[in-house]
Amino acid sequence: MKTAPACLRIRENEPVASITLSGAFLAAHRDEVLARVRACERAENRTHPLKRIMAVSPAGKILRITTTDAHLARRIGDALQRAYKGELDYRYPKGEPLLQVRWCR
């Protein structure tokens, strides 16, 4: 049986996108923000089951999320921006295939 591409990415810890969330708003509303992130994943997963969150890693006042798909990362960033405003940035670092999404409020 062939392994799904998302499962391979998860097993080999090879994310396509990284989302970094930070700021005083995040610190005060972490559970609410994380619930919105998970809701985005569920909505996307209904029609695209290979688009998944790989890991959610708290690091002090920062929350780092990795995904198997760049579109899911963009959807999460857009949803946070619409709901809570703040600063949103998308980057593809030179020479790297990993999309980096940064949201701060």
Secondary structure by P-SEA (a helix, b strand, c coil): ccccaaaaaaaaccccbbbbbbcccccccaaaaaaaaaaaaaaaacccccccccbbbbcccbbbbbcccaaaaaaaaaaaaaacccbbbbbccccccbbbbbbcc
